[in-house]
Structure formats: structure tokens, C-alpha cells
């Protein structure tokens, strides 16, 4: 393979793999309040992303210093039993859902939260996490199917949970099938043109 072909492959693939870096962290820290603020609305927007409380009975709530459940930073929870929280990018479009911090609302019992992501190609990605009831938040990292989702939703199921520090990326890497096709096409291009550059001059 010629040097120029290698350079072409590197230049094209570099943005693909570099895009995995986390671009934004939704952390709620700019919110003002004391103790628990129960009326945060049904829609919350931060860093170009939208959290929706799809239940029409109870709004989002946030926890601040002054409450015994405060864990060092402002955090959120869906205040409706069985309420669904949905995350999308403002204006739509795919994004990578990288990680989230979770903690049991009761803090002394494990809690399992199941996340469902809608992929660009149509089917769903599903992943569940269970906290260990240790003090403080636990960070959970999502698997590759969540690298290109158009929305993610999860349910406030008993026992209830808080969430904080949602890591998202507005420039997600392609889904595995797309990445494979791209790599194959680039490799074919490189081999074809590599032979051209390595051929002895006439």
C-alpha cells in the first residue's frame, strides 16, 4: 500500500474514531434550589439535549444541598411511579449515549434500571444496570449499540432511582454495520491505489 493511500485511509477514519470522545455531560448543576424542588416541569433542556417526563401527573424533581439525600451535586429524578423519562437531542438526530450515574432513592437497597434506545436503523438497544446500594452515585457505561441512538427512555420502577451526569456525544460513531462497510470500501480504495503508487515507472 502506498504512502498516499495510507494517508487517505487515516484522514477519513480519524473523525470516525475520534468522535467517541464525550462531548457533553448533563449535570443539572446550574439549577438553583434548596432541599428537594418538586416542580421542575415535564421538559428539561441542557447542552442541546431534552429530557421529557412522559407522565402527565408528576413533574421532574431535583435534589439540592439541605436535604439528607443530597450526594454532593444536584441530581434529578422522575417523581412519578412508573413514569417514563425520555432523552433526545434538540432538533432530533442521532447521538451517542455514553454513561449515566445512578443511585437508589432509598440509598440502602439495590435498584435496577433498564434503558431502551431507538437506533438509526430502526430496532431497539436494551441495557440494564443494577446499583450495589453503596454510598454515592455509581457510573454505568453503555455498550456500542447505544453509540448511534435517536432517543433513549427508561422507567421509574420500584425501587426508585436518582440519575446524574449523563454523558452524551452529538457526533456518534456509525453503527457497526455502517462502520464495516466504510472500512471495507476504504480498504478496497487503498489497495487499488496503493498498487498504482507502488508500480515501477514505465
KEPA-684788 format. One line per 4 residues: number of its first residue (from 1); for each residue x, y, z of N, C-alpha, C. Coordinates in nm, 3 decimals. Each point is the difference from the previous one (the first is absolute). Layout:
N
NUM = X/Y/Z/X/Y/Z/X/Y/Z; ...
END
This chain:
202
1 = 0.085/-0.120/0.000/-0.085/0.120/0.000/0.088/0.124/0.000; -0.030/0.097/-0.089/0.080/0.119/-0.009/-0.022/0.094/0.115; 0.095/0.093/0.019/-0.011/0.094/0.111/-0.122/0.089/-0.014; -0.030/0.039/-0.126/-0.115/0.086/-0.019/-0.130/-0.071/0.036
5 = -0.009/-0.131/-0.033/-0.120/-0.076/0.033/-0.017/-0.012/0.150; 0.111/-0.027/0.070/-0.006/-0.009/0.146/-0.049/0.132/0.059; 0.051/0.111/-0.055/-0.041/0.130/0.050/-0.148/0.025/-0.022; -0.050/-0.042/-0.119/-0.142/0.019/-0.030/-0.086/-0.077/0.100
9 = 0.036/-0.127/0.028/-0.075/-0.082/0.094/0.003/0.062/0.139; 0.117/0.046/0.044/0.015/0.057/0.134/-0.084/0.127/0.015; 0.003/0.085/-0.105/-0.074/0.126/0.007/-0.149/-0.024/0.006; -0.050/-0.098/-0.077/-0.144/-0.027/-0.003/-0.047/-0.068/0.127
13 = 0.079/-0.094/0.053/-0.041/-0.075/0.118/0.019/0.078/0.130; 0.092/0.096/0.002/0.030/0.072/0.124/-0.123/0.062/0.062; -0.086/0.073/-0.078/-0.118/0.058/0.064/-0.095/-0.106/0.054; -0.005/-0.116/-0.064/-0.090/-0.108/0.042/0.035/-0.046/0.140
17 = 0.129/-0.026/0.025/0.040/-0.051/0.130/0.016/0.111/0.103; 0.035/0.120/-0.044/0.016/0.111/0.095/-0.134/0.043/0.058; -0.109/-0.028/-0.075/-0.131/0.048/0.044/-0.051/-0.070/0.126; 0.067/-0.105/0.047/-0.046/-0.073/0.117/0.021/0.079/0.129
21 = 0.085/0.105/-0.006/0.023/0.080/0.120/-0.130/0.066/0.044; -0.021/0.009/0.131/-0.122/0.060/0.052/-0.002/0.150/-0.030; -0.110/0.048/-0.056/-0.011/0.141/-0.035/-0.067/0.081/0.109; -0.100/-0.056/0.067/-0.075/0.073/0.100/-0.033/-0.091/0.119
25 = -0.014/0.062/0.117/-0.048/-0.071/0.119/-0.115/0.081/0.059; -0.118/-0.057/0.000/-0.117/0.064/0.059/0.008/-0.022/0.151; 0.026/0.108/0.075/0.029/-0.018/0.143/-0.095/0.077/0.093; -0.090/0.083/-0.054/-0.102/0.071/0.079/0.057/0.101/0.099
29 = 0.131/0.022/-0.001/0.061/0.080/0.107/-0.035/0.149/-0.005; -0.051/0.048/-0.112/-0.035/0.143/-0.006/-0.135/0.028/0.065; -0.074/-0.105/0.035/-0.132/0.020/0.060/0.013/0.051/0.144; -0.080/0.101/0.032/-0.002/0.056/0.134/-0.110/-0.067/0.082
33 = 0.022/-0.012/0.131/-0.103/-0.058/0.084/0.056/-0.044/0.133; -0.087/-0.044/0.086/0.039/-0.049/0.132/-0.087/-0.121/0.033; 0.063/-0.103/0.056/-0.076/-0.121/0.030/-0.047/-0.066/-0.128; -0.127/-0.036/-0.008/-0.056/-0.061/-0.121/-0.094/0.100/-0.067
37 = 0.024/0.023/-0.128/-0.087/0.085/-0.081/-0.087/-0.093/-0.085; -0.131/-0.002/0.028/-0.088/-0.097/-0.063/-0.058/0.044/-0.134; 0.011/0.125/-0.034/-0.068/0.049/-0.120/0.098/0.049/-0.106; 0.078/-0.090/-0.052/0.098/0.033/-0.102/-0.058/-0.010/-0.141
41 = -0.128/-0.027/-0.011/-0.065/-0.007/-0.131/0.007/-0.139/-0.059; -0.069/-0.015/-0.113/-0.002/-0.127/-0.071/0.107/-0.007/-0.108; 0.062/0.115/-0.028/0.106/0.006/-0.101/0.119/0.076/0.059; 0.118/-0.058/-0.014/0.122/0.064/0.049/0.103/-0.002/-0.113
45 = 0.063/0.114/-0.027/0.097/0.012/-0.110/0.135/0.045/0.054; 0.106/-0.067/-0.044/0.137/0.038/0.037/0.096/-0.049/-0.107; 0.094/0.084/-0.039/0.106/-0.035/-0.094/-0.051/-0.058/-0.131; -0.114/0.050/-0.047/-0.051/-0.045/-0.128/-0.076/-0.131/0.006
49 = -0.034/-0.046/0.121/-0.076/-0.124/0.016/-0.126/0.027/0.081; -0.100/-0.084/-0.023/-0.130/0.017/0.065/-0.037/-0.126/0.079; -0.032/0.020/0.127/-0.056/-0.106/0.083/-0.149/0.027/0.015; -0.081/-0.102/-0.028/-0.144/0.014/0.012/-0.055/-0.099/0.102
53 = -0.087/0.050/0.086/-0.075/-0.085/0.092/-0.132/-0.030/-0.070; -0.016/-0.123/-0.050/-0.117/-0.034/-0.081/-0.124/-0.027/0.083; 0.015/0.001/0.133/-0.115/-0.011/0.087/-0.063/0.138/0.015; -0.133/0.008/-0.002/-0.064/0.131/0.008/-0.051/0.034/0.140
57 = 0.048/-0.073/0.101/-0.047/0.022/0.137/0.103/0.073/0.086; 0.125/-0.048/-0.002/0.104/0.057/0.086/0.117/0.047/-0.083; 0.052/0.119/0.032/0.111/0.057/-0.074/0.133/-0.058/0.049; 0.107/0.032/-0.076/0.134/-0.034/0.046/0.026/0.069/0.134
61 = 0.088/-0.059/0.080/0.043/0.060/0.125/0.153/0.002/0.004; 0.057/0.096/0.072/0.146/0.008/0.015/0.035/0.006/0.148; 0.116/-0.057/0.032/0.045/-0.007/0.140/0.120/0.092/0.019; -0.005/0.085/0.103/0.103/0.100/0.027/0.051/-0.014/0.143
65 = 0.104/0.078/0.030/0.050/0.000/0.137/-0.111/0.044/0.094; 0.003/-0.049/0.121/-0.106/0.028/0.095/-0.092/-0.118/0.019; 0.011/-0.101/-0.089/-0.078/-0.123/0.014/0.095/-0.115/0.028; -0.041/-0.094/0.086/0.089/-0.110/0.037/0.033/-0.090/-0.118
69 = -0.078/0.010/-0.109/0.026/-0.083/-0.117/0.095/0.067/-0.099; 0.047/0.120/0.032/0.096/0.069/-0.086/0.133/-0.076/0.002; 0.057/-0.022/-0.119/0.121/-0.083/-0.011/0.120/0.078/-0.053; 0.002/0.129/0.024/0.117/0.080/-0.038/-0.019/0.082/-0.125
73 = -0.100/-0.031/-0.082/-0.031/0.079/-0.118/-0.150/-0.011/-0.027; -0.053/0.098/-0.071/-0.142/0.000/-0.031/-0.033/-0.122/-0.087; -0.104/-0.071/0.033/-0.041/-0.113/-0.083/-0.150/-0.003/-0.018; -0.044/-0.081/-0.095/-0.137/0.001/-0.049/-0.068/-0.132/0.029
77 = -0.134/0.002/0.002/-0.074/-0.124/-0.004/-0.141/0.023/-0.053; -0.056/-0.105/-0.058/-0.138/0.004/-0.046/-0.089/-0.027/0.121; -0.088/0.091/0.032/-0.077/-0.008/0.123/-0.131/-0.078/-0.015; -0.014/-0.072/-0.111/-0.123/-0.077/-0.023/0.031/-0.149/0.001
81 = -0.059/-0.077/0.091/0.019/-0.145/-0.004/-0.045/-0.055/-0.135; 0.089/-0.070/-0.066/-0.030/-0.050/-0.133/0.018/0.103/-0.109; 0.044/0.121/0.037/0.021/0.106/-0.099/0.116/-0.030/-0.092; -0.014/0.039/-0.126/0.104/-0.024/-0.101/0.076/0.130/-0.026
85 = 0.132/-0.010/0.005/0.088/0.112/-0.035/0.058/-0.027/-0.138; -0.007/0.100/-0.088/0.054/-0.016/-0.136/0.104/0.107/-0.028; 0.111/-0.041/-0.058/0.108/0.091/-0.037/0.013/0.005/-0.151; -0.001/0.122/-0.056/0.022/0.020/-0.143/0.092/0.120/-0.019
89 = 0.049/0.014/-0.120/0.080/0.118/-0.035/-0.094/0.109/-0.050; 0.023/0.123/0.040/-0.083/0.110/-0.047/0.003/0.006/-0.152; -0.114/0.003/-0.062/-0.005/0.004/-0.146/0.009/-0.138/-0.063; 0.011/-0.103/0.083/0.010/-0.136/-0.053/0.142/-0.036/-0.041
93 = 0.015/-0.118/-0.056/0.132/-0.047/-0.044/0.059/-0.102/0.094; 0.094/-0.077/-0.051/0.063/-0.106/0.077/0.107/0.055/0.094; 0.023/-0.072/0.109/0.104/0.036/0.095/0.047/-0.127/0.070; 0.114/0.012/0.065/0.053/-0.112/0.080/-0.037/0.022/0.146
97 = -0.053/-0.104/0.062/-0.034/0.003/0.142/0.112/-0.076/0.071; 0.093/0.072/0.061/0.124/-0.060/0.048/-0.010/-0.056/0.142; -0.052/0.079/0.094/-0.006/-0.049/0.138/-0.105/0.077/0.078; -0.032/-0.051/0.120/-0.092/0.068/0.090/0.034/-0.041/0.143
101 = -0.019/0.091/0.094/0.019/-0.031/0.142/-0.137/-0.031/0.062; -0.006/-0.110/0.077/-0.126/-0.043/0.061/0.018/-0.022/0.150; -0.108/0.017/0.073/-0.003/-0.032/0.142/-0.143/-0.030/0.041; -0.016/-0.093/0.092/-0.132/-0.032/0.053/-0.056/0.119/0.078
105 = -0.128/0.029/-0.017/-0.061/0.109/0.074/0.004/-0.027/0.149; -0.008/-0.127/0.038/0.007/-0.037/0.142/0.143/-0.021/0.048; 0.094/-0.007/-0.092/0.145/-0.007/0.025/0.046/-0.129/0.069; -0.088/-0.075/0.063/0.047/-0.119/0.071/-0.047/-0.130/-0.066
109 = -0.050/0.009/-0.124/-0.042/-0.119/-0.071/0.039/0.012/-0.147; 0.038/-0.111/-0.063/0.035/0.005/-0.142/-0.122/0.041/-0.084; 0.028/0.061/-0.113/-0.106/0.037/-0.093/0.045/-0.036/-0.141; -0.090/-0.057/-0.078/0.028/-0.036/-0.139/-0.074/0.095/-0.093
113 = 0.072/0.057/-0.094/-0.060/0.092/-0.097/0.030/-0.055/-0.140; -0.104/-0.009/-0.082/0.014/-0.051/-0.137/-0.018/0.114/-0.099; 0.099/0.015/-0.089/0.000/0.105/-0.101/-0.030/-0.060/-0.136; -0.085/0.068/-0.075/-0.036/-0.044/-0.135/0.035/0.112/-0.097
117 = 0.087/-0.030/-0.096/0.041/0.099/-0.099/-0.055/-0.033/-0.137; -0.052/0.100/-0.069/-0.047/-0.018/-0.137/0.116/0.030/-0.094; 0.037/-0.098/-0.081/0.114/0.015/-0.089/-0.040/0.070/-0.129; 0.100/0.054/-0.068/-0.021/0.061/-0.131/-0.067/-0.096/-0.097
121 = 0.041/-0.125/0.005/-0.046/-0.100/-0.096/-0.137/-0.058/0.037; -0.053/0.035/0.117/-0.135/-0.044/0.033/-0.015/-0.083/0.125; 0.076/-0.110/0.019/-0.021/-0.084/0.118/0.047/0.069/0.128; -0.027/-0.065/0.111/0.034/0.058/0.130/0.124/-0.062/0.060
125 = 0.072/0.079/0.078/0.112/-0.048/0.082/-0.049/0.003/0.144; 0.027/-0.107/0.075/-0.047/-0.009/0.138/0.118/-0.036/0.091; 0.011/0.072/0.112/0.104/-0.030/0.097/-0.049/0.036/0.140; 0.026/-0.091/0.095/-0.042/0.022/0.140/0.121/0.009/0.091
129 = -0.011/0.084/0.102/0.104/0.016/0.101/-0.061/-0.015/0.138; 0.076/-0.058/0.093/-0.046/-0.015/0.138/0.102/0.061/0.095; -0.044/0.092/0.083/0.090/0.062/0.097/0.030/-0.098/0.113; 0.106/0.027/0.076/0.038/-0.089/0.110/-0.039/0.057/0.136
133 = -0.078/0.108/0.000/-0.047/0.064/0.124/0.113/0.057/0.084; 0.118/0.018/-0.059/0.111/0.064/0.071/-0.025/0.152/0.004; 0.066/0.071/0.092/-0.019/0.145/0.007/0.043/0.069/-0.129; -0.073/0.102/-0.038/0.037/0.077/-0.118/-0.049/-0.061/-0.130
137 = 0.019/0.078/-0.108/-0.043/-0.046/-0.131/0.097/-0.104/-0.056; -0.054/-0.085/-0.087/0.081/-0.093/-0.078/-0.012/0.040/-0.145; 0.113/-0.007/-0.073/-0.001/0.032/-0.143/-0.011/-0.128/-0.080; -0.091/0.001/-0.097/-0.021/-0.115/-0.087/0.022/0.042/-0.144
141 = 0.077/-0.080/-0.073/0.037/0.031/-0.139/-0.078/-0.090/-0.096; -0.049/0.060/-0.106/-0.082/-0.072/-0.095/0.083/-0.072/-0.107; -0.056/-0.109/-0.052/0.066/-0.080/-0.102/-0.016/0.065/-0.137; 0.075/-0.046/-0.101/0.000/0.063/-0.133/-0.135/0.021/-0.067
145 = -0.102/-0.086/0.022/-0.128/0.032/-0.065/-0.055/0.137/0.034; 0.043/0.059/0.111/-0.048/0.133/0.038/0.086/0.112/-0.059; 0.090/-0.035/-0.093/0.085/0.102/-0.061/-0.072/0.083/-0.105; -0.116/-0.044/-0.046/-0.073/0.074/-0.102/-0.149/-0.019/0.021
149 = -0.053/0.071/0.098/-0.143/-0.010/0.033/-0.068/0.134/-0.028; -0.129/-0.006/-0.027/-0.077/0.124/-0.021/-0.078/0.037/0.124; -0.021/-0.097/0.089/-0.061/0.029/0.131/0.029/-0.114/0.094; -0.001/0.031/0.130/0.019/-0.101/0.105/-0.108/0.024/0.106
153 = -0.063/-0.107/0.046/-0.103/0.015/0.103/0.023/-0.102/0.111; -0.047/0.034/0.119/0.008/-0.092/0.113/-0.113/0.031/0.098; -0.034/-0.100/0.084/-0.118/0.008/0.085/0.040/0.018/0.146; -0.076/0.080/0.072/0.019/0.016/0.144/-0.076/-0.115/0.070
157 = 0.065/-0.116/0.006/-0.063/-0.120/0.058/0.048/-0.019/0.143; -0.086/-0.060/0.081/0.032/-0.026/0.141/0.110/-0.106/0.011; 0.106/0.021/0.081/0.029/0.120/0.081/0.050/0.114/-0.088; -0.029/0.121/0.039/0.024/0.116/-0.085/0.147/0.042/0.001
161 = 0.034/0.083/-0.099/0.141/0.038/-0.016/0.014/0.148/-0.033; 0.119/0.053/0.029/0.045/0.130/-0.046/0.092/-0.021/-0.119; 0.020/0.106/-0.079/0.103/-0.005/-0.105/0.071/0.134/-0.009; 0.124/-0.006/-0.050/0.085/0.119/-0.009/0.107/-0.025/-0.106
165 = 0.067/0.107/-0.044/0.117/-0.009/-0.088/-0.023/-0.095/-0.118; -0.085/0.044/-0.090/-0.029/-0.078/-0.120/0.100/0.038/-0.108; 0.086/-0.094/-0.038/0.101/0.025/-0.102/-0.055/-0.027/-0.139; -0.001/0.102/-0.085/-0.054/-0.013/-0.135/0.097/0.058/-0.101
169 = -0.012/-0.045/-0.123/0.087/0.045/-0.107/-0.085/0.034/-0.120; 0.009/0.124/-0.046/-0.083/0.043/-0.112/0.053/-0.048/-0.135; 0.119/-0.059/-0.003/0.056/-0.052/-0.124/0.029/-0.148/0.018; -0.104/-0.084/0.004/0.020/-0.142/0.028/0.075/-0.072/-0.110
173 = 0.071/-0.108/0.036/0.064/-0.082/-0.101/-0.108/-0.077/-0.073; 0.028/-0.046/-0.123/-0.102/-0.074/-0.073/-0.035/-0.129/0.071; -0.120/-0.053/-0.031/-0.035/-0.131/0.050/0.098/-0.101/-0.058; 0.019/-0.118/0.066/0.101/-0.097/-0.043/-0.009/-0.038/-0.147
177 = -0.120/-0.018/-0.054/-0.013/-0.040/-0.141/0.049/0.111/-0.091; -0.031/0.125/0.036/0.045/0.114/-0.080/0.151/0.013/0.004; 0.058/-0.017/0.118/0.145/0.009/0.015/0.069/-0.108/-0.079; -0.056/-0.122/-0.002/0.060/-0.110/-0.076/-0.001/0.030/-0.148
181 = -0.111/0.052/-0.051/-0.010/0.034/-0.143/0.099/0.110/-0.036; 0.012/0.099/0.087/0.092/0.110/-0.026/0.144/-0.050/-0.003; 0.036/-0.085/0.098/0.136/-0.053/0.007/0.032/-0.084/-0.122; -0.096/-0.082/-0.044/0.020/-0.085/-0.118/0.023/0.085/-0.124
185 = -0.083/0.103/-0.016/0.014/0.087/-0.117/0.135/0.071/-0.001; 0.042/0.048/0.117/0.129/0.070/0.008/0.117/-0.094/-0.025; -0.011/-0.122/0.053/0.107/-0.097/-0.022/0.012/-0.034/-0.147; -0.113/-0.018/-0.068/0.002/-0.029/-0.144/0.062/0.115/-0.077
189 = -0.039/0.121/0.036/0.057/0.119/-0.065/0.151/0.007/0.021; 0.042/-0.027/0.123/0.142/0.010/0.032/0.082/-0.105/-0.074; -0.053/-0.122/-0.007/0.073/-0.106/-0.071/0.012/0.032/-0.148; -0.109/0.047/-0.059/0.001/0.031/-0.143/0.100/0.109/-0.031
193 = -0.006/0.108/0.077/0.088/0.112/-0.026/0.141/-0.025/0.053; 0.009/-0.086/0.100/0.132/-0.035/0.051/0.082/-0.071/-0.104; -0.061/-0.092/-0.075/0.071/-0.070/-0.108/0.044/0.099/-0.107; -0.083/0.103/-0.023/0.036/0.100/-0.100/0.125/0.075/0.042
197 = 0.008/0.037/0.128/0.114/0.077/0.048/0.125/-0.086/0.012; -0.016/-0.128/0.023/0.117/-0.086/0.016/0.052/-0.052/-0.132; -0.073/0.017/-0.109/0.042/-0.051/-0.130/0.124/0.072/-0.047; 0.092/-0.076/-0.056/0.124/0.060/-0.051/-0.030/0.094/-0.116
201 = 0.071/0.104/-0.009/-0.024/0.096/-0.109/0.026/-0.064/-0.135; -0.074/0.045/-0.102/0.018/-0.054/-0.137/0.136/0.040/-0.055
END
